[in-house]
């Protein structure tokens, strides 16, 4: 069974009340097993493939997620577009907890992850000047406006290695060039681009990062995400039927050709 749309998220995003499960698979990949099985089913008539990025029970911290296996596995079940809900901290006063950011840029400060499918003998240098799918971003922006969800149409995400949170000095530095901070966007989004998949990051702000003199803690992140997960669910449910079958309004499907591969 195939699904054109993939959702990579946590347990909070999975809603058994609207997701009708049809099949469960766990493809083997050249990079080992993915974080978890892929659940294929429908949300309001749209077939999707759902994967828990951190595995059942959140067993893989951000720096240990097998991102290559996850993306490869989703590609094997037919996924062409990925919707990626995630939790982030805010680096700017105007980006408030409970709001959603449709990320349009990232800064990579990770250190030891597997960043590409092309480690040789074939090498490919893809463009990530605009790393996210503009068509998906436009659809989700439109639906968020309709639903009167507080959101930011653009935002720069700085991705750190984790699993620890930032020091105060680091947090102050990040404020100079980013809006939100998290640990999972890279290399997930760039691996999706190498696979010529469209990718949209829906970042839920759970707290202000430590620059605001309120130390970050996991309990606060989980509580805020839980309190606001219905927004993400509703947004995804309303946007899915608006996503066209053919990809004609973005360059994502032509990534490798543009890179000369």
Backbone as a ProteinNet text record, in pm:
[ID]
protein_1_A
[PRIMARY]
XXXXXXXXXXXXXXXXXXXXXXXXXXXXXXXXXXXXXXXXXXXXXXXXXXXXXXXXXXXXXXXXXXXXXXXXXXXXXXXXXXXXXXXXXXXXXXXXXXXXXXXXXXXXXXXXXXXXXXXXXXXXXXXXXXXXXXXXXXXXXXXXXXXXXXXXXXXXXXXXXXXXXXXXXXXXXXXXXXXXXXXXXXXXXXXXXXXXXXXXXXXXXXXXXXXXXXXXXXXXXXXXXXXXXXXXXXXXXXXXXXXXXXXXXXXXXXXXXXXXX
[TERTIARY]
84.1	0	87.7	52.5	131.5	58.6	137.3	82.4	169.5	108.1	184.6	231.5	160.5	189.6	236.2	346.9	399	391.6	363	364.3	467.9	568.9	674	659.7	622.2	598.3	606.4	546.5	545.8	410.3	400	276.1	159.3	184.7	76.8	5.2	75.9	17.4	-72.8	-41.5	-121.2	-256.4	-363.8	-498.5	-582.9	-602.7	-680.2	-825.6	-873.5	-1011.9	-1033	-926.5	-940.8	-855.9	-757.5	-670.1	-723.6	-759	-810.3	-697.6	-643.7	-529.2	-569	-486	-510.3	-399.2	-275.9	-163.1	-45.4	34.8	156.9	274.9	378.7	497.8	622.3	732.6	860.6	968.6	985.1	1078.2	1222.2	1295.3	1439.5	1504.3	1609.6	1677	1827.3	1901.9	2048.3	2112.3	2034.1	2086.5	2036.8	1981.2	1928.8	1779.2	1727.4	1583.4	1545.9	1430.5	1381.6	1344.1	1316.5	1285.5	1169.2	1072.7	951.4	884	781.7	702.4	629	591.9	513.3	368.3	282	138.7	72.7	11.8	-52.8	-203.9	-269.1	-414.2	-467.5	-586.1	-647.2	-689.1	-680.6	-734.5	-834.6	-961.2	-1068.6	-1056	-1027.2	-1023.6	-890.3	-793.2	-660.8	-565.9	-503.1	-411.6	-279.2	-232.4	-106.2	-25.6	104.6	194.7	248.2	227.2	267.5	385	487.5	602.2	637	665.7	712	863.4	907.7	1048.4	1137.2	1091.9	1174	1143.3	1058.3	1021.2	914.3	853.5	751.5	814.3	749.3	802.3	916.9	939.5	1044.5	1180.3	1220.8	1343.2	1470	1455.1	1573.2	1582.6	1688.2	1706.3	1739.9	1728.1	1744.2	1873.2	1984.3	2112.1	2131.4	2039.1	2049.6	1941.9	1855.7	1752.2	1819.2	1772.3	1826.6	1752.2	1789.5	1717.5	1722.2	1836	1845.6	1750.8	1746.5	1655.8	1510.3	1477.6	1339.2	1295.1	1377.7	1341.9	1339.1	1437	1441.5	1315.5	1277.6	1160.4	1033.1	1018.9	901.1	897.3	1013.5	1020.7	975.3	1010.8	975.8	825.6	752	606.1	534.2	610.8	550.2	538.3	593.1	576.4	650.9	580.6	636.9	641.9	557.4	551.3	554.6	633.6	643.5	595.3	506.7	462.3	526.2	597.3	676.6	642.2	547	520.5	634.7	672.2	780.6	764.6	836.8	837.2	963.5	948.3	1063.3	1053.8	1168.8	1172.9	1181	1132.4	1134.2	1259.6	1315.3	1431	1394.9	1268	1224.3	1095.9	1084.6	969	837	836.9	712.1	672.2	759.2	725.1	682.9	552.3	500.9	466.3	483.5	443	297.3	272.7	138.9	116.5	208.3	196.6	269.7	230.4	292.4	378.6	493.5	581.7	592.2	562.6	586.2	727.4	821.1	963.6	1000.3	1080.1	1123.4	1274.6	1350.2	1495.9	1549.4	1668.5	1732.4	1879.9	1934.5	2078.4	2120.5	2218.3	2259	2378.1	2354.7	2463.2	2475.8	2430.2	2451.4	2596.6	2637.7	2780.8	2817.3	2734.3	2782	2668.7	2597.4	2485.8	2519	2439.3	2457	2373.7	2441.5	2375.2	2334.4	2379.2	2353.9	2343.1	2274.8	2272	2388.1	2463	2567.1	2706.3	2751.2	2883.6	2991.5	2959.4	3054.2	3021.6	3066.9	3149.3	3074.8	2941.1	2866.2	2843.8	2870.3	2845.8	2751.3	2667.5	2570	2566	2564.3	2556.7	2424.5	2324.7	2193.2	2186.1	2094.8	2069.8	1971.5	2006.9	1912	1891.9	1905.7	1883.6	1745.3	1648.1	1511.6	1475.5	1501.2	1498.5	1361.6	1254.7	1121.5	1029.8	930.2	841	749.1	756	671.8	523.5	492.3	350.8	287.5	355.9	302.3	291.5	393.9	391.3	271.5	243.5	130.6	-2.6	-16	-140	-162.5	-58.2	-73.9	-95.7	-33.8	-57.4	-203.1	-254	-392.8	-490.1	-465.8	-556	-545.5	-425.8	-409	-485.1	-480.5	-555.8	-705.5	-753.5	-896.3	-941.9	-856.4	-891.2	-861.6	-804.3	-767.8	-672.5	-580	-473.2	-360.6	-307	-194.7	-70.1	-14.2	101.4	191.4	312.6	408.8	434.4	416.2	427.9	572.1	665.8	807.2	879.4	994.6	1076.3	1201.9	1311.5	1438.2	1459.1	1487.7	1504.3	1652.8	1710.6	1847.6	1841.7	1909.7	1907.3	2036.6	2024.2	2141.2	2148.5	2262.9	2285.7	2203	2189.4	2120.3	2205.1	2153.3	2017.2	2000.5	2110.6	2097.8	2037.2	1979.4	1932.1	2048.9	2025.4	2130.4	2175.3	2297.8	2340.8	2281.6	2285	2233.5	2313.9	2445.5	2530.1	2497.4	2478.8	2442.6	2308.8	2212.2	2078.6	2080.5	2157.7	2169.9	2233.9	2332.1	2396.9	2299.2	2221.7	2128.3	2023.6	1990	1888	1928	2057.7	2105.7	2071.2	2044.5	2023.4	1909.6	1832.4	1723.5	1602.9	1490.2	1364.7	1325.8	1354	1320	1436.2	1434.5	1544.1	1489	1553.2	1511.7	1626.8	1596.5	1702.4	1680.4	1569.7	1538.5	1529.8	1528.5	1504.4	1614.7	1738.6	1854.2	1909.3	1934.2	1936	1806	1698.2	1575.1	1528.7	1524.6	1470.6	1561.5	1693.3	1782.1	1790	1771.6	1763.7	1637.2	1528.1	1404.6	1426.4	1499	1527.6	1612.5	1710.2	1789.6	1703.6	1597.5	1504.4	1395.8	1410.6	1316.2	1174.8	1167.8	1040.1	1013.3	888.3	849	847.1	882.1	893.1	839.6	754	699.1	714.2	778.6	797.6	694.2	611.5	513.6	566.5	629.8	698	607.8	574.4	493.2	584.8	566.1	647.6	596.2	682.1	641	686.8	788.5	844.1	938.8	978.5	1088.5	1217.9	1317.7	1446.8	1507.7	1619.7	1674.8	1720	1732.4	1766.2	1666.7	1543.9	1437.7	1442.4	1551.7	1571.4	1472.2	1416	1332.9	1394	1466.5	1532.2	1435.1	1480.1	1398.1	1397.1	1281.3	1275.6	1180.1	1205.3	1128.3	981.1	950.2	810.8	729.2	788.1	718.7	693.9	796.3	784.1	669.9	667.6	565	426.1	416.7	287.1	230.3	314.2	266.6	230.6	310.3	279.3	145.7	123.6	-1.4	-120.9	-102.7	-212.2	-247.7	-152.4	-173.4	-174.1	-161.6	-151.5	-277.3	-391.4	-515.2	-506.9	-430.5	-412.7	-341.7	-235.9	-159.6	-247.5	-319.2	-406.5	-511	-574.8	-679.6	-622.7	-505	-442.3	-407.5	-350	-315.3	-441.1	-543.5	-668.1	-732.5	-728.1	-790.9	-705.8	-573.1	-483.8	-471.8	-480.4	-458.3	-542.3	-674	-753.7	-717.4	-645.7	-610	-478.8	-408.4	-280.2	-306.6	-267.5	-296.1	-214.1	-263.6	-191.9	-62	-65.6	54.2	131.2	263.5	350.1	396.9	330	360.1	403.6	391.7	417.1	542.3	629.5	755.3	864.1	988.1	1102.1	1153.2	1085.5	1133.2	1154.4	1063.8	1082.6	1200.8	1258.4	1368.7	1502.5	1511.6	1631.6	1758.1	1755.7	1877.3	1915.9	1818.2	1849	1913.9	1861	1917.6	2059.4	2088.8	2222.9	2317.9	2266.9	2351	2371.5	2285.7	2302.5	2236.2
-119.9	0	125	221.9	342.9	464	564.9	692.2	804.2	906.6	1017.3	1116.8	1121.9	1221.2	1151.6	1198.1	1143.3	1246.2	1199.2	1284.6	1227.7	1306.9	1264.2	1347.6	1284.8	1361.6	1275.7	1323.6	1251.7	1190.7	1127	1059.2	1155.8	1279.7	1375.2	1408.9	1398.3	1433.5	1322	1199.8	1085.2	1089	1097.5	1107.1	990	888.1	771.2	803.2	919.3	956.5	995.7	1042.8	1083.9	999.9	928.5	846.2	703.6	658.8	523.3	434.7	351.5	267.4	157.7	140.6	36.6	-67.8	-23.5	-116	-62.6	-153.9	-117.7	-187.4	-110.9	-168.2	-111	-184.2	-133.1	-175.2	-98.2	-137	-144.3	-241.9	-245.4	-147.6	-82.8	15.2	-12.7	45	30.5	95	171.1	246	190.8	70.8	9.9	31.1	0.2	14.1	159.3	203.2	336.3	341.4	460.3	479.1	393.8	373.6	302.6	249.1	171.3	124.2	241.9	224.1	324.9	280.2	366.9	336.9	407.7	330.1	385	378.5	489	495.4	623.4	661.7	782.3	880.1	1007.4	1115.7	1189.8	1175.2	1238.6	1208.3	1083.9	1040.1	1053.3	1119	1134.7	1031.4	951.4	848.7	912.7	876.9	928.7	815.2	837.8	746.3	819.7	762.5	828.5	754.8	831.5	773.2	856.5	789	858.3	875.2	998.5	1029.4	969.6	975.9	930.2	786.4	717.8	581.4	577.7	461.1	446.1	468.2	549.5	576.6	675.3	743.1	845.1	787.9	680.1	609.9	661.5	742	794.3	945.1	994.5	1139.2	1196.9	1328.1	1388.3	1350.4	1345.1	1317.6	1170.2	1084.1	941.1	890.3	977.2	936.4	894.1	783.8	736.6	807.9	931.9	1015.1	956.9	902.5	846.7	728.6	640.2	525.2	571.3	671.4	721.1	775.8	860.4	920.8	815.4	726.9	619.9	533.2	497.4	411.3	479.2	607.5	680.6	686.4	703.9	704.1	569.4	461.6	327.7	301.9	370.1	350.6	456.9	529.2	620.4	765.2	801.9	939.6	1039	1142.8	1251.6	1383.2	1393	1515.2	1478.8	1552.8	1528	1651.1	1626.5	1729.2	1694.2	1789.3	1759.2	1851.4	1811.5	1887.9	1865.8	1970.5	1956.8	2063.1	2044.5	2141.1	2226.2	2356.1	2446.5	2545.9	2604.4	2714.7	2846.1	2952.7	3083.6	3162	3229	3314.9	3463.1	3491.4	3629.9	3653.8	3771	3804.7	3788.3	3826.4	3825	3685.2	3588.1	3448.6	3383.7	3376.2	3341.2	3192.8	3137.9	2998.8	2976.2	2862.3	2830.2	2865.5	2942.9	2978.9	2877.3	2873.3	2783.2	2864.7	2810.7	2874	2782.9	2838	2765.4	2803.6	2719	2750.8	2768.1	2872.3	2891.7	2888.5	2894.3	2885	2810.7	2752.3	2690.4	2725.6	2717.9	2729.4	2602.7	2534.3	2403.9	2416.8	2389.2	2386.5	2247.8	2145.3	2008.5	1969.5	1854	1822.6	1686.6	1584.9	1449.8	1362.2	1412.5	1336.9	1293	1203.7	1158.8	1249.4	1334.4	1445.4	1419.4	1308.6	1289.7	1141.9	1115.1	980.8	961.1	1067.6	1063.9	1081.5	979.6	982.4	923.8	895.4	839.6	694.8	643.4	715.5	826	820.7	929.6	1039.4	1162.5	1276.1	1374.5	1437.4	1533.6	1653.8	1772	1895.6	1965.1	1943.1	2001.6	2145.3	2221.1	2356.7	2351.8	2422.1	2440.8	2590.2	2669.1	2813.6	2840.3	2766.6	2770.4	2626.4	2585.8	2443.1	2380.2	2460.8	2406	2429.1	2343.6	2348.2	2470.6	2560.2	2680.4	2649.5	2544.8	2511.5	2463.5	2374.1	2327.5	2442.8	2527.6	2642.2	2731.9	2753.5	2838	2776.4	2646.3	2577.3	2585.7	2558.7	2560.6	2702.3	2800.9	2940.3	2978.7	2940.5	2972.2	2908.3	2780.8	2709.7	2762.5	2802.6	2860	2992	3072.2	3198.7	3173.4	3077.1	3044.2	3001.3	2922.4	2869.2	2967.7	3083.4	3187.2	3133.7	3051.1	3000.3	3102.8	3133.3	3226.2	3156.7	3216.4	3152.4	3257.3	3214.8	3298.7	3235.1	3313.2	3260.9	3228.1	3288.7	3262.3	3258.7	3193.2	3190.1	3109.6	3152.3	3080.2	2992.4	2866.2	2763	2731.8	2751.6	2707.6	2568.5	2474.7	2335.8	2305	2269.7	2236.1	2085	2038.9	1894.8	1828.6	1895.1	1829.4	1716.3	1636.1	1649	1756.7	1819.5	1923.8	2050.1	2133.5	2264.1	2363.8	2482.6	2583.6	2643	2693.2	2779.8	2918.7	3003.9	3140.3	3214.9	3196.2	3264.7	3218.2	3087.9	3035.4	3091	3091.6	3138.6	3284.9	3366.9	3507.5	3519.9	3436.7	3440	3400.1	3294.1	3246.3	3351.6	3436.8	3539.8	3635.6	3646.5	3740.2	3694.9	3563.9	3517.7	3417.7	3390	3292.9	3332.5	3270.3	3298.2	3188.7	3063.8	2950.2	2852.5	2765.3	2671.2	2531.1	2432.6	2294	2199.4	2069.6	1968.8	1865.4	1872.7	1761.8	1798.3	1923.3	1962.1	1915.4	1924.5	1883.9	1752.9	1654.3	1659.3	1614.5	1600.9	1544.7	1617.6	1750.9	1825.5	1817.7	1816.5	1813	1673.4	1569.9	1434.4	1418.8	1479	1477.1	1547.6	1657.3	1729.8	1643.2	1571.5	1482	1373.6	1334.4	1235.3	1300.5	1430.4	1507.5	1505.3	1506.2	1510.6	1653.8	1694.5	1824	1811.8	1919.9	1913.9	2043.6	2029.6	2145.6	2123.6	2218.3	2211.5	2298.8	2235.5	2306.8	2306.5	2415.5	2421.8	2485.1	2407.7	2457	2515.3	2642.5	2706.2	2662.2	2600	2548.1	2635.5	2720.2	2799	2902.9	2998.1	3086.9	3017.7	3026.4	2966.9	3040.9	2991.9	3036.2	3183	3246.4	3388.9	3472.1	3423.5	3498.7	3482.4	3423.2	3405	3308.8	3221	3112.5	2981.8	2910.4	2787.9	2691.9	2635.7	2540.8	2406.8	2342.5	2207.1	2123.1	1994.2	1902.8	1901.7	1911.7	1907.3	2021.2	2141.9	2256.9	2235.8	2185.8	2159.4	2062.5	1951.4	1849	1900.4	1978.8	2030.6	2127.2	2219.3	2316.5	2248.6	2149.7	2076.6	2005.5	1944.6	1872.6	1967.2	2086.1	2183.4	2239.9	2234.6	2298.5	2202.6	2074	1977.6	1974.3	2010.2	2012	2110.7	2218.7	2315.4	2250	2176.1	2107.5	2004.6	1926.1	1823.4	1885.4	1992.5	2057.5	2117.5	2176.6	2238.4	2133.3	2022.5	1915.3	1858.1	1834.2	1776.7	1866.2	1996.9	2088.6	2107.9	2096	2119.6	1999	1878.8	1758.2	1753.6	1779.8	1772.2	1878.9	1983	2092	2064.7	1960.3	1928.6	1853.3	1909.5	1844.5	1717.3	1629	1504.2	1530.5	1618.5	1646.3	1763.9	1755.5	1861	1948.5	2060.5	2148.5	2288.4	2320.9	2458	2470.8	2371.7	2379.2	2309.3	2334.3	2273.5	2148.8	2108.2	1993.2	1867	1834.1	1711.3	1715.9	1835.3	1850.6	1877	1844.7	1877.7	1817.1	1689.4	1622.2	1667.7	1688.8	1738.8	1876.7	1961.1	2095.2	2089.3	1981.4	1964.2	1895.8	1863.9	1798.4	1651.4	1591	1448.6	1360.4
0	0	0	-82.8	-97.8	-39.3	-2.1	45.8	-8.4	-64.9	-121.9	-15.9	95.8	199.2	325.7	380.5	505.1	616.4	736.9	855.4	950.8	981.5	1073.6	1199.4	1309.4	1430.9	1554.1	1661.5	1788.2	1815.8	1930.9	1966.5	1977.4	2015.9	2032.8	1903.9	1792	1663.4	1612.2	1652	1608.1	1678.8	1600.9	1657.1	1607.9	1692	1650.2	1617.5	1662.1	1634.1	1487.7	1421.7	1281.5	1186.2	1239.8	1155.5	1150.5	1031	1012.4	959.9	1047	1012.9	915.1	810.3	711.2	708.1	732.6	722.6	802.7	856.6	927.4	861	827.4	763.7	830.5	819.4	867.2	767.9	661.1	555.7	605.1	552.7	575.1	477.8	520.8	435.8	436.3	341.8	343.2	465.2	540.9	655.1	788.2	784.5	906.1	918.1	1035.8	1057.9	1087.1	1039.3	1076.6	1224.1	1273.4	1415.4	1462.6	1373.9	1412.7	1287.6	1307.5	1195.2	1131.3	1006.3	934.9	935.3	982.5	984.9	866.8	779.5	660.7	678.6	653.7	669.3	610.4	650.4	594.7	703.8	670	752	664.8	698.8	621.1	472	441.3	302.2	232.4	293.6	233.9	293.5	206.8	256.9	297.7	416	468.2	530.4	539.4	609.5	731.5	848.8	973.7	1036.7	1077.1	1146.8	1269	1379.9	1500.3	1491.6	1482.7	1463.3	1572.6	1695.6	1808	1849.9	1773.4	1808.1	1915.6	1931	2035.7	2172.2	2253.9	2386.6	2387	2273.5	2263.7	2305.4	2239.8	2281.5	2214.2	2108.3	2039.2	2058.7	2126.3	2137.1	1999.4	1983.2	1850.1	1778	1851.2	1784.9	1750.6	1795.2	1768.3	1672.2	1624.8	1528.7	1398.1	1340.7	1212.8	1099.1	1075.6	979.2	838.3	799	663.5	645.2	743.5	734.1	731	811.2	815.5	679.9	621	492.3	382	382.6	282.5	291.5	413.3	433.2	383.4	411.9	365.1	212.5	152.6	6.2	-50.7	18.3	-29.1	-29.3	56.3	57.7	-26.5	-107.7	-203.4	-162.7	-47.3	1.3	-88	-129.5	-209.1	-131.6	-29.8	50	198	275.4	419.5	496.1	591.4	686	819.8	877	996	1113	1198	1320.5	1420.5	1492.9	1590.5	1698.3	1807.9	1918.2	1909.9	1933.3	1931.2	2045.8	2078.4	2173.1	2097.2	2157.3	2092	2129.7	2029.3	2051.3	2041.8	2012.2	1994.6	2072.8	2131.5	2215.2	2139.6	2010.9	1933.2	1885.5	1901.5	1871.6	2003.6	2026.2	2157.9	2171.4	2293	2317.5	2277.6	2214.3	2166.8	2021	1962.6	1821.5	1733.5	1606.9	1509.9	1414.7	1380.1	1282	1160.2	1042.8	918.3	874.7	909.3	895.6	747.9	717.9	579	561.6	671.9	663.8	785.5	769.8	886.5	891.2	1011.1	1034.2	1106.4	1051.4	1103.1	1197.1	1325.1	1423.2	1485.8	1412.9	1460.2	1432.9	1486.2	1484.8	1426.8	1448.2	1413.9	1361.5	1263	1206.8	1063.6	1010.8	872.6	783	706.1	638.7	494.1	434.9	292.7	257.3	146.7	89.5	-7.9	-33.7	-137	-76.3	-6.1	55.9	-34.3	-159.5	-253.7	-285.5	-399	-498	-572.2	-573.5	-634.9	-532	-571.7	-482.6	-550.8	-471.5	-522.8	-429.7	-487.5	-409.8	-442.8	-358.9	-385.3	-334.7	-390.8	-341.5	-224.8	-118.2	-7.7	19.4	-86.7	-71.6	-13.8	-64.6	-11.5	22.8	146.6	180.6	199.3	198.8	224.6	105	92.8	-22.7	-16.3	-113.7	-110.2	-127.4	-203.1	-223.2	-93.4	-21.5	106.6	206	209.9	302	273.3	146.1	107.4	149.6	130.6	168.2	318.7	396.5	542.2	594.4	532.1	572.1	549.5	434.7	400.2	498.6	530.1	620.6	763.3	805.4	939.4	951.6	845.9	846.1	855.5	777.2	779.1	917.7	984.2	1116	1228.3	1193	1290.5	1397.1	1350.4	1436.5	1436.9	1553.1	1560	1505.1	1399.2	1337.1	1273.4	1240.4	1170	1034.1	929.8	794.2	757.7	828.8	805.9	939.6	939.4	1059.7	1034.8	1096.5	1083.6	1206	1180	1283.7	1295.5	1413.3	1435.7	1497.9	1433.1	1479.7	1553.6	1681.5	1762.5	1783	1827.1	1837.6	1946.6	2061.4	2171.3	2228	2320.4	2371.5	2479.6	2519.6	2622.1	2561.8	2649.3	2606.5	2607	2556.6	2541.3	2674.4	2675.3	2784.9	2760.5	2862.1	2843.8	2736.6	2737.5	2639	2497.4	2480.3	2348.6	2303	2393	2359.3	2314.9	2384.4	2345.1	2206.9	2178.6	2047.5	1936.5	1960.3	1857.9	1822.5	1919	1895.7	1783.4	1759.1	1657.2	1515.6	1498.1	1360.3	1342	1446.2	1430.2	1514.3	1481.9	1552.2	1649.8	1612.4	1698.3	1701.1	1801.6	1820.5	1845.8	1784.8	1802.6	1773.6	1770.3	1758.2	1648.5	1573.6	1482.7	1334.8	1299.9	1160.4	1065.5	1111.7	1031.7	1086.9	1001.7	855.1	789.1	865.6	810.3	684.4	690.6	576.2	454.4	475.1	358.9	298.3	378.7	324.4	240.7	286.9	208	74.4	75.4	-49.2	-142.6	-87.9	-172.4	-237.1	-169.3	-223.8	-310.2	-334.6	-416.2	-358.5	-225.4	-155.9	-109.8	-116.7	-61.2	91.6	161	306.8	366.2	466.9	538.2	688.3	755	900.1	970.2	1053.9	1136.5	1279.3	1317.6	1446.4	1552.3	1653.8	1764.8	1872.5	1903.7	2007.5	2144.1	2221.1	2351.6	2467.8	2444.9	2554.4	2496.4	2580	2544.4	2583.4	2495.5	2528.6	2648	2696.6	2824.8	2824.8	2707.1	2703.3	2784.2	2795.5	2863.7	3015.5	3065.5	3209.9	3273.1	3190.6	3241.8	3192.2	3277.3	3232.3	3164.1	3052.2	2977.1	3048.6	3053.1	3108.5	3024.7	3022.6	2938	2975.2	3104.1	3148.8	3087.9	3083.6	3025.2	2876.4	2807.3	2663.4	2636.4	2710.4	2688.7	2724.6	2832.5	2874.4	2770.1	2722.1	2623.7	2492.5	2453	2329.9	2343.9	2459.6	2483.2	2479.8	2536.2	2542.2	2404.5	2311.7	2181.7	2063.8	2091	1981.2	1895.9	1953.3	1874.8	1758.3	1776.6	1667.7	1549.2	1580.9	1476.1	1406.4	1486	1428.3	1336	1383.5	1304.5	1176.3	1187	1070.5	965.4	1010.3	916.6	851.8	932.2	879.5	774.3	796.4	700.7	575.5	590.6	476.4	383.9	438.9	358.1	230.5	236.7	113.6	10.2	53.3	-38	-111.8	-72.4	-136.1	-266.6	-380.5	-508.6	-528.7	-612.5	-639.4	-714	-812.3	-890.9	-832.3	-842.9	-790.7	-907.6	-924.7	-1037.7	-995.9	-865.9	-822.7	-736.4	-743.2	-668.7	-749.1	-710.5	-779.7	-708.5	-602	-523.5	-607.6	-703.4	-780.9	-877.7	-899.3	-995.3	-927.3	-798.9	-721.3	-779.9	-810.1	-857.2	-997.3	-1082.4	-1217	-1207.8	-1120	-1102.4	-1046.4	-972.6	-915.7	-1013.3	-1131.9	-1231.9	-1208.8	-1125.6	-1093.2	-1198.6
[MASK]
+++++++++++++++++++++++++++++++++++++++++++++++++++++++++++++++++++++++++++++++++++++++++++++++++++++++++++++++++++++++++++++++++++++++++++++++++++++++++++++++++++++++++++++++++++++++++++++++++++++++++++++++++++++++++++++++++++++++++++++++++++++++++++++++++++++

